């Protein structure tokens, strides 16, 4: 699996968080888990030690994860699309034909 670099929280540092982790967090939130609990559970599953801001400002991170995942889908990143489909987070949108 290839890891993507994600900009830090404005302090100039870079943080590497796997796309699969972000998708898992979104999957847990989609099942009704609060953002903080979803991040903590996914971090345990992926054996990640996250900065405290991930749980302190969990909702902001989940919002950012959603935007980042959507950008990857828009770029037709196949790895991300497969992860999102496997997590059941995809809504198929039919394109309207111009007639």
Buried (B, 14 or more C-beta within 10 A) or exposed (E): EEEBEBEEEEEEEEBEBBBBBBBBBBBBBEEEBEBBBBBBBBBEEBEBEBEEBBBEBBEEBBEBBBEBBEEBBEEEBEEBBEBBEEBEBEEEEEEEEEE
